[in-house]
Every structure is written in C-alpha cells, then in structure tokens.
Amino acid sequence: MFESVPAALRLTIDGDALAANWRWLRARGGEAACGAAVKADGYGLGARGVVDRLAREGCRDFFVSSWAEAAALGPMPEGVALSVLHGVREADMPAALSGIARPVLNSAEQVARWKAAGGAACDVMIDTGINRLGLRPEEAGVLAGLEIETLMSHLACADEPDHPMNERQLARFRQVRAAIPAKRYSLANSAGICLGKKYAFGVTRPGLALYGGIPVIGHSVQEQGLRPVAAVETEVIQIRQVEAGETVGYGATWQAHHPTKVAILNVGYADGILRQFAEHLPIRVGDQVFGMIGRISMDLIAVDVTDHDHVVITEHDGEGWTSHKRLRTPANVREGDWLTLPLHLPWLSRSTTLSQYELLTTLGHRYQRRWT
C-alpha cells in the first residue's frame, strides 16, 4: 500500500511576509498588543500554520469565529490566548467550559448562560453602531460580576478613513470604556489600525492585512507597507496542440487564430480560481508570464504557452498589473512543469469586483499548503 499521493496543487505561503505584515501592524498600533484573526482557517491559508508562525514572532492573542474552529485549531502555544468571537450557544458550553478558549459574549442571553454555568474569565462585545454582534451599551448592567478580560467593539466603516461613522464609534467606545471595567479594551481591526493610534486601545485584532490584503480603500501597496503572502502553484498535466480555427473549453468561447501550444493546469474554480479571474490572473513559469484562454472549469484551466517572438503579457509593476509587448524567449513549457498564479489581492479585487476577503477565503481544500 502507498502512504500518500503527491499533490499536483500547492498553496505556497510566505511565512516571512506574514510575520513582516504583523510587525508592521504592531508598530502602527503604538503601545497596544497586536493580535491576529485566524477565523475561516486563517483566511484560507491554514490557521494552525498562521498561529505557529505568529506566536514565534510574539503574537499572544488570536481570534476565531466558532468553537468548532477552536477545537480544530488544537492546543495553543504556551502563553497564547484564543477567543471565540461568536460567543456561546447552549451546545457550545462543554467546549467553552473546558478552557480551550475564552468566549466573547455578545448578548444578555449569553451573559446569563455563562454566569449560570459559573464561567471564568471571558471577553465581551459591545455594539457601537455596526449592529451585528454585541450588547447595546444600555444593556451593560447585565455584565456586573463578570471577569472581563477584553471588552471589544467592531468598526463598520474603517476602510473609509473619512467616513463620519468612525469618529462616532470611537466616541461611543470611549464612553463604554469609562463605564465598564475590563482588563483591556479593543476596537481596531486591520483598517482600524490604519486610522491611527487613538483607535488602538489595549489590543488590536488585524485580519485581512496580515494575509496581504490592503485594508483601506484607495491606498496603494506602497502606502500600506504590506507584502503578498500566498501564491497558487499548479502542475501542467497535459500539453496539447490546438490548430487554427479550433476552440478551447466549455462554450467554445476561445478560438485559435494560429496553431497554439496549450498547457492544461490542474486547478479550477473548486480551488478558488474563479471564472472572473480569466482575463486578470497571470500565470508564471520562471520569469515568463502567460495568460489563460477559454473558460475556467471546476478542476482545469487552459494557458497559451505558444512560442512567439512578441506577445502581449501581463506583469506586476509594484502597484497592479500592466499589459505591454516585449520579446520573449521560447516558452518550453512541458508536462509536469509547475506554474505559479500570484495572488495579488488588491489588483484582483479591483479587476473582478470581488472583495479581498472573498478571494482568500474561497481557496479550496485540495491544496497542499506549503510554508516557506
């Protein structure tokens, strides 16, 4: 019997870039501790790997959505705390009372449930205007007697620095801080950190920016000082010759105008390479760049790897991707070669209208996640 089958699809994660992004966010938060949101399996990159890398860097506060995520994450490194943002249902109480993480209590019902069970230290979410999770400030009386580790709220419009909601929520949270005792206070997510140190309080909770996303609308990569973290690598499973006049893929949407060498890659929309990417995501092998042709399928994409003297290609210019002509050496792409699909989140988001969060969290489970 064989032990395992080698993967033909990899998600390569740059641990140094992740750590550099965390350090940049920590510095922007001033004296506040810098945590990390690792919900949705570390935004699609693998929560266990993210926790281990950032814990070595000095991160001590991590956040997941549910108790199922907390259980899947497993034991935390020594000296590291985990909080569950969605609080406690009745069904969650055995896990919550086991001490694997702290609940973030979001409603009077959850507070009563925690008190009745004799729960120890907890976190609490107070709503200051986003109207998702959290107690209203006027419900604060139910918190009497709780040992609150972190009292937090969540910004609704932090990615728009000039939005008046930011200052309104900041003022409300300052009132909450004055009225409700807790060991620490927390308001800022990735975009909130970029609003300035007055939003940082005791601990920040970045997510998107850790993973290479740009959290503030209209800001460039250079302005934000953040590095891409992930890239897809996929193996060529077939090289085929397509003659002039023949078509490629479902719907026959692409037709060859001349004999074309086509590489078929072992990746598709089931892996988060969505159909909207077709005209926007460059494919790399070494320093050569190629474009997709035809529709993206569930498990396959096609790439034109014909040897031409001059071709229109797409290259990264530090801010986005620009198309132009240049001389290219023969492609020499063969079956078994590995090609790279860089995940430049801000550019893909602008090009496809998908949010950077969607681009990350729709990455599938068929990747071998490989840390470098």
Secondary structure as the mmCIF struct_conf table of DSSP 4:
data_model
#
loop_
_struct_conf.conf_type_id
_struct_conf.id
_struct_conf.beg_label_comp_id
_struct_conf.beg_label_asym_id
_struct_conf.beg_label_seq_id
_struct_conf.end_label_comp_id
_struct_conf.end_label_asym_id
_struct_conf.end_label_seq_id
BEND BEND1 GLU A 3 GLU A 3
BEND BEND2 ALA A 8 ALA A 8
STRN STRN1 LEU A 9 ILE A 13
HELX_RH_AL_P HELX_RH_AL_P1 GLY A 15 ARG A 28
TURN_TY1_P TURN_TY1_P1 GLY A 29 GLU A 31
BEND BEND3 ALA A 32 ALA A 32
STRN STRN2 ALA A 33 CYS A 34
STRN STRN3 ALA A 36 ALA A 37
HELX_RH_AL_P HELX_RH_AL_P2 LYS A 39 TYR A 43
TURN_TY1_P TURN_TY1_P2 GLY A 44 LEU A 45
HELX_RH_AL_P HELX_RH_AL_P3 ALA A 47 GLU A 57
TURN_TY1_P TURN_TY1_P3 GLY A 58 GLY A 58
STRN STRN4 ASP A 61 VAL A 64
BEND BEND4 SER A 65 SER A 66
HELX_RH_AL_P HELX_RH_AL_P4 TRP A 67 LEU A 73
BEND BEND5 PRO A 75 PRO A 75
HELX_LH_PP_P HELX_LH_PP_P1 MET A 76 PRO A 77
TURN_TY1_P TURN_TY1_P4 GLU A 78 GLY A 79
STRN STRN5 ALA A 81 VAL A 84
TURN_TY1_P TURN_TY1_P5 LEU A 85 HIS A 86
HELX_RH_3T_P HELX_RH_3T_P1 GLU A 90 ASP A 92
HELX_RH_AL_P HELX_RH_AL_P5 MET A 93 LEU A 97
TURN_TY1_P TURN_TY1_P6 SER A 98 GLY A 99
BEND BEND6 ILE A 100 ALA A 101
STRN STRN6 ARG A 102 LEU A 105
BEND BEND7 SER A 107 SER A 107
HELX_RH_AL_P HELX_RH_AL_P6 ALA A 108 ALA A 116
TURN_TY1_P TURN_TY1_P7 ALA A 117 GLY A 118
BEND BEND8 ALA A 121 ALA A 121
STRN STRN7 CYS A 122 MET A 125
STRN STRN8 ILE A 126 ILE A 126
BEND BEND9 THR A 128 ILE A 130
BEND BEND10 ARG A 132 GLY A 134
STRN STRN9 LEU A 135 LEU A 135
HELX_RH_3T_P HELX_RH_3T_P2 PRO A 137 LEU A 143
TURN_TY1_P TURN_TY1_P8 ALA A 144 GLY A 145
STRN STRN10 ILE A 148 MET A 152
BEND BEND11 ALA A 156 CYS A 157
TURN_TY1_P TURN_TY1_P9 ALA A 158 ASP A 159
BEND BEND12 GLU A 160 GLU A 160
TURN_TY1_P TURN_TY1_P10 PRO A 161 ASP A 162
HELX_RH_AL_P HELX_RH_AL_P7 PRO A 164 ALA A 179
BEND BEND13 ILE A 180 ILE A 180
BEND BEND14 LYS A 183 LYS A 183
STRN STRN11 ARG A 184 SER A 186
HELX_RH_AL_P HELX_RH_AL_P8 SER A 190 CYS A 194
TURN_TY1_P TURN_TY1_P11 LEU A 195 LEU A 195
HELX_RH_3T_P HELX_RH_3T_P3 LYS A 197 TYR A 199
TURN_TY1_P TURN_TY1_P12 ALA A 200 GLY A 202
STRN STRN12 VAL A 203 THR A 204
HELX_RH_3T_P HELX_RH_3T_P4 LEU A 208 TYR A 211
TURN_TY1_P TURN_TY1_P13 GLY A 212 GLY A 212
BEND BEND15 VAL A 216 VAL A 216
TURN_TY1_P TURN_TY1_P14 ILE A 217 GLY A 218
HELX_RH_AL_P HELX_RH_AL_P9 VAL A 221 GLN A 224
TURN_TY1_P TURN_TY1_P15 GLY A 225 GLY A 225
STRN STRN13 ALA A 230 VAL A 242
TURN_TY1_P TURN_TY1_P16 ALA A 244 GLY A 245
STRN STRN14 THR A 247 VAL A 248
BEND BEND16 GLY A 249 GLY A 249
HELX_RH_3T_P HELX_RH_3T_P5 TYR A 250 ALA A 252
STRN STRN15 TRP A 254 GLN A 255
BEND BEND17 HIS A 257 HIS A 258
STRN STRN16 THR A 260 LEU A 265
BEND BEND18 ASN A 266 ASN A 266
HELX_RH_3T_P HELX_RH_3T_P6 TYR A 269 ASP A 271
TURN_TY1_P TURN_TY1_P17 GLY A 272 GLY A 272
HELX_RH_3T_P HELX_RH_3T_P7 ARG A 275 PHE A 277
TURN_TY1_P TURN_TY1_P18 ALA A 278 HIS A 280
STRN STRN17 ILE A 283 VAL A 285
TURN_TY1_P TURN_TY1_P19 GLY A 286 ASP A 287
STRN STRN18 GLN A 288 PHE A 290
STRN STRN19 MET A 292 ILE A 293
BEND BEND19 GLY A 294 GLY A 294
BEND BEND20 MET A 298 ASP A 299
STRN STRN20 ILE A 301 ASP A 304
BEND BEND21 ASP A 309 ASP A 309
STRN STRN21 HIS A 310 HIS A 316
BEND BEND22 GLY A 318 GLY A 320
STRN STRN22 TRP A 321 LEU A 327
TURN_TY1_P TURN_TY1_P20 GLU A 335 GLY A 336
STRN STRN23 TRP A 338 PRO A 342
HELX_RH_AL_P HELX_RH_AL_P10 LEU A 345 THR A 352
HELX_RH_AL_P HELX_RH_AL_P11 GLN A 356 THR A 361
TURN_TY1_P TURN_TY1_P21 THR A 362 THR A 362
BEND BEND23 HIS A 365 HIS A 365
BEND BEND24 TYR A 367 TYR A 367
STRN STRN24 GLN A 368 TRP A 371
#
